[in-house]
């Protein structure tokens, strides 16, 4: 049974966006996706009131953008919000401290890939164009801001966002304070709670929308991870859940599961945790199957967790620093 979708204002822009959004990386960048099942999942999400769809040129070199474009055209009367990302020019994820703006986002590259995304999506306007990696050292380099302002004036994009590197929620604070950014996309889940420290209060102060990604920690908080997990070559999870991360993650998942009340499942608690912070405008789990859409809709439909439930989950915070395998 689908529950009518609540909406929240998208920061100071005020767009009404569905609390449950749709992350589209897994539709083109992970193994195990079936095109027919993906189509069913996407249509079910739209029918249930999901309005925010997040993709990127880097998800299958435009393939995920083309999937979203088809969905938008098939649902033309509905107001679906399109969010995509410009890849770094050096095609290196994540960014590194030594990278310059010229390495990643020179003005001509910004325009070139905005035009590529417009073509892939088959639209004349992208609601939210994001930088797919970011370094706060670029905050006061006016070139990226002028390039985005030009795209706004031409009606090609509506708003600007930055997608923050994994486990670096501090790495956009100066940028947000400098102005010109309407939304920030950041990893936020039961394990990764660091955005609450500095980033979320600043976003609330400035009216910057927050897009919470990876609410299930790439699947571990959805209860899908096993000690014998193996992922095919080229699948991101093969690296992420390698020897350095698999066993510690499983130990923490087991401890978290044991702490949950019998009335709650691990994935439901994880998703409700992500929507419980008032700074979050929308949360964007990947949903490659119809069953994912159904279960996530039901979880979000139950609303935010109680203060007591949140307090219990907050004890499972896991502060980490980027590593070669974390991407």
Secondary structure, DSSP 8 states (H G I E B T S, - for coil): ------EEEEGGGTEEEESB-EE-SHHHHSSS--HHHHHHHHHHHHHHT--EEE--TTTTTTHHHHHHHHHHHHTTTS--EEEEEE--TT--SS--TT--HHHH--HHHHHHHHHHHHHHHT-S-EEEEEESS--GGGTT-HHHHHHHHHHHHTTSEEEEEEE--TT-TTTTHHHHHHS---EEEEE-SSS--GGGTTHHHHHHHHT-EEEEE-TTGGGGGGT---TT----TT-HHHHHTSTTTHHHHHHHHHHHHHHS-TT--HHHHHHHHHHHSTTEEEE--B--SHHHHHHHHHHHHT-S--HHHHHHHHTT-------TTT-
